[in-house]
């Protein structure tokens, strides 16, 4: 059985997307184990973080949720500021280099999820 060109392209895109998701998870776990103290130190006044800090001791899954939440706070601060979940001074005082890493991680993860959803839609519609 040989694959046509469309199937090969679909396979390559799917493999790259799947590998990208594992790389993003690895980066997120690396940040959780190395930068967690720094991130939590800069978000001390935020109300929602007091409930999320218990996830710090929840193993890898809890650390992933905590880093993902902090990444949300930094990437989309207006949403959380309007609801009073995050303190404005905490977001403004967050280190620029760490903020940039979290924003890139957030947007790349969202992009990878969109690509995966697009691939699933292509399969569901029967194009491949």
C-alpha positions in Angstrom: 0.0 0.0 0.0 1.5 3.3 -1.0 0.5 6.7 0.2 -0.5 9.6 -2.1 0.9 13.0 -1.7 -2.0 14.4 0.3 -1.7 11.5 2.8 2.0 12.1 3.2 1.5 15.8 3.8 -1.2 15.0 6.4 1.0 12.5 8.1 4.0 14.9 8.3 1.8 17.7 9.6 0.3 15.4 12.2 3.7 14.1 13.3 5.1 17.6 13.7 2.1 18.7 15.6 2.2 15.8 17.9 5.9 16.2 18.5 5.3 19.9 19.1 2.8 19.1 21.8 5.3 16.9 23.6 8.0 19.6 23.4 5.6 22.2 24.8 4.7 19.9 27.7 8.4 19.3 28.3 9.1 23.0 28.3 6.2 23.6 30.7 7.4 20.9 33.1 10.9 22.3 32.9 9.6 25.8 33.8 7.5 24.3 36.6 10.5 22.6 38.2 13.0 25.4 37.8 11.1 28.7 37.7 8.1 28.0 40.0 9.4 29.9 43.0 10.2 33.0 40.9 6.7 33.0 39.3 4.9 32.6 42.5 7.0 35.2 44.2 5.9 37.9 41.7 2.2 36.9 42.0 1.9 37.0 45.7 -0.9 39.6 45.9 -3.2 37.8 43.4 -6.4 36.4 44.9 -6.7 33.4 42.7 -3.2 32.2 43.3 -3.9 31.4 46.9 -6.1 28.5 45.8 -3.8 27.4 43.0 -0.6 27.2 45.1 -1.8 23.9 46.6 -1.3 22.4 43.1 2.4 23.0 43.5 2.6 19.8 45.5 0.3 17.9 43.3 2.9 16.2 41.2 3.6 16.8 37.5 -0.1 17.3 36.7 -0.6 19.9 39.3 2.6 21.7 38.3 1.4 21.7 34.6 -2.0 23.2 35.7 -0.2 25.8 37.8 2.2 26.9 35.1 -0.7 27.0 32.6 -2.7 29.2 34.9 0.2 31.6 35.4 0.7 31.6 31.7 -3.0 32.6 31.2 -2.6 35.4 33.8 0.4 36.8 32.0 -0.9 36.3 28.4 -4.5 37.6 29.0 -4.2 39.9 32.0 -7.3 42.1 31.1 -9.6 39.1 31.5 -8.3 38.3 35.0 -7.9 42.0 36.1 -11.6 42.8 35.3 -12.7 39.9 37.6 -10.3 40.8 40.4 -8.4 37.5 40.2 -5.0 39.1 39.6 -3.4 42.2 41.0 -2.3 44.7 38.4 1.0 45.4 40.2 1.8 41.7 40.1 1.4 41.5 36.4 3.3 44.8 35.7 6.2 43.7 38.0 6.5 40.2 36.4 10.0 39.8 34.8 9.9 40.5 31.1 12.0 37.5 30.0 9.9 35.1 31.9 6.7 36.8 30.7 7.8 36.4 27.1 8.5 32.7 27.6 5.1 32.1 29.1 3.3 34.1 26.3 5.2 32.2 23.6 4.4 28.9 25.4 0.7 29.9 25.6 0.3 30.9 22.0 2.3 28.0 20.6 0.2 25.6 22.7 -3.0 27.2 21.4 -1.7 27.0 17.8 -0.8 23.4 18.2 -4.3 22.6 19.5 -5.8 24.5 16.5 -3.7 22.5 14.1 -4.8 19.3 15.7 -8.5 20.4 15.6 -8.0 21.2 11.9 -6.5 17.8 11.2 -9.4 16.2 13.0 -11.9 18.2 11.0 -10.2 17.2 7.7 -10.5 13.5 8.7 -14.1 13.9 9.8 -15.1 15.6 6.6 -13.4 12.8 4.6 -10.9 14.8 2.7 -8.1 12.4 3.7 
